Amino acid sequence: MRKHRGLTQEGVAAACGAHITVIRRYEADTSRPALDVLRNLGFTLNASADSLPHEPDDRRSETPSFRTSLEALDPLGCDGQADELALIEGAMLRHQVRQAASDRAHGRHRGPRCRRPRYP
């Protein structure tokens, strides 16, 4: 998508406030962007956040009822769709928080670890 729009990795990194190494990792599929970075990438590339990690055909839901529910949002117009998108993003964020809490509880913490200072 970045190349199709004629942008460099450096340009995308600067525009979305990320380091170029992070952008390279995303493109190599060795790392996943955090929600705030994903949103910034969407703004930078003028694309929806759900279209960034996959090719267009990969985004289809395997659950027919879920796909039908999403298609039912079409008549709502921009305002209604924006409201529904905010609800979906909230549910996704809640899931990520619960997953992170579960990972921490089971010793599978992903991310930088804070070191406690050693006192004599």
CORTAPE-V142430 format. One record per residue. SS is DSSP state (2 for helix, 1 for strand, 0 for the rest). PSI is psi in whole degrees, -180 to 180 (NA if undefined). D_CENTER is the distance of its C-alpha to the mean C-alpha in Angstrom with 2 decimals. Layout:
SS/PSI/D_CENTER, SS/PSI/D_CENTER
//
This chain:
0/-42/15.09, 0/-47/15.76, 0/-39/19.27, 0/-32/19.94, 0/1/19.52, 0/27/21.80, 0/149/19.60, 0/163/20.00, 2/-38/17.61, 2/-43/19.52, 2/-43/19.12, 2/-43/15.36, 2/-46/15.29, 2/-41/17.85, 2/-33/16.37, 2/5/13.00, 0/28/14.82, 0/161/13.71, 0/148/16.34, 2/-33/17.11, 2/-37/17.07, 2/-44/13.38, 2/-43/12.84, 2/-41/15.44, 2/-39/13.87, 2/-46/10.61, 2/-31/13.09, 0/-4/15.33, 0/35/12.79, 0/-3/14.16, 0/154/11.14, 0/137/7.46, 0/148/5.61, 0/163/5.82, 2/-42/4.56, 2/-38/7.42, 2/-40/7.07, 2/-42/4.08, 2/-45/6.60, 2/-39/9.37, 2/-41/8.70, 2/-45/8.81, 2/-43/11.95, 2/-42/13.36, 2/1/13.23, 0/51/14.10, 0/156/11.74, 0/150/9.67, 2/-32/5.88, 2/-14/6.97, 2/-12/9.38, 2/-48/7.79, 0/-10/7.64, 0/165/10.91, 0/156/14.22, 2/-40/15.18, 2/-20/17.44, 2/-12/15.04, 2/-4/13.06, 0/139/16.24, 0/139/16.66, 0/-13/19.44, 0/110/20.72, 2/-39/23.03, 2/-36/23.33, 2/-44/19.60, 2/-42/19.58, 2/-40/22.77, 2/-42/21.38, 2/-39/18.55, 2/-28/21.24, 0/-15/23.41, 0/-15/21.19, 2/-46/22.40, 2/-9/25.64, 2/-20/24.12, 2/178/23.60, 2/-45/21.09, 2/-47/21.80, 2/-40/21.62, 2/-37/18.43, 2/-40/16.82, 2/-45/18.21, 2/-39/16.95, 2/-40/13.36, 2/-39/13.68, 2/-43/15.08, 2/-44/12.41, 2/-38/9.66, 2/-42/12.37, 2/-39/12.99, 2/-43/9.54, 2/-43/9.85, 2/-42/13.42, 2/-43/12.73, 2/-40/10.70, 2/-45/13.65, 2/-40/16.16, 2/-43/14.93, 2/-41/15.13, 2/-41/18.52, 2/-43/19.70, 2/-43/18.84, 2/-41/20.75, 2/-28/23.56, 0/13/23.99, 0/22/23.82, 0/43/20.56, 0/126/18.94, 0/122/16.08, 0/178/16.00, 0/138/18.83, 0/138/21.91, 0/130/24.16, 0/134/27.72, 0/139/30.40, 0/143/33.28, 0/129/36.46, 0/141/39.47, 0/NA/43.00
//
